[in-house]
């Protein structure tokens, strides 16, 4: 799970210290684009599962865009994980 931790850290770093030309910063600054990308990537994942092609690639795209979307809307992954832990009980 270190890769997810690294991705979250990268998104937070871009949020705190934007880098010109960064795709992540573009998504963080354009909420409608970020939302559209999450929807697009989820649809592409569903299609790839149905066709049994590129499932891993599309899954990675969903994770990336969802994490950026959540961070861009001040939803912390830690809070989501806490909610999931509560549901286990």
N, C-alpha and C positions, 0 to 999 in steps of 0.2 A: 504494500500500500504506500510505499515511499513515493512512488510516482505521483499518486494523487496528492499527497502532502506537498510535493514539489510544485505541482500545478497550482494548487491553492495559494502557495507562497508566491509564485510568479504573478498570479492575477492580483494579489494584494499589493505586491511591489509596484506593478504597473498602475494600480489605482492611486497609490501614494506618490509615486515618482513616474509620471507618464513619460513615455519615449515616443518622440515624433515618428510617425509612420508605422507604429505598432498596431497590428490587427486587433490585439487584445484591447488596446486603448480605444480604438475605434468602436468596438463593441460596448465597452464600458461607458462611453460618452453618448452613444446613440441607442437609447433603450428600445426604440421601435425596430432597429436593425437587429439588435440582440434577440428580441422576442421572435422576430421572423426567422432568424437562424436556428433557434431552438426548435421551432415548429418544423422547419424544413428538414433539419437533421433527424428529428424523430420520425418523420414520414419516410425519409430515406432508409432509416434503420428498419422500419416495419417492412418496407418493400424488399430490402436485402434479406430479411429473415424469410419472407414468403418465397423469394426466388433462390434462397440458399446461396447467396453470393455476397462477398464483402462485409459480412456481419461484424467482424472484429473492427475493421476500419470505421464503419458507420457507428458502431458502439462507442469508439473512442471520440468521434466527432460529437456525439450526444453528450458525453461526459464533459468534454471541454466547453462546449457552448452552454451547457446547463450551469456549470460552475461559474463561468463568466457572468451569466444572467443573474444568478443568485447573488454573487458579490456586488454586481452593479446595482442591485436593488436592496442592498444592506441586509441580506439574509445570510447569516453565518452558517457554514457547513457544520460547525460544532453544535449549533442549536438544532439543526436537522437531525444530527446523530443522537442528540439527547432525546428528541421526540421519538425516534425509532427505538431507543432503549426503553422508554416508558411503555411502548406498545408491546414489548416482549413479555412484560409482567402479567 
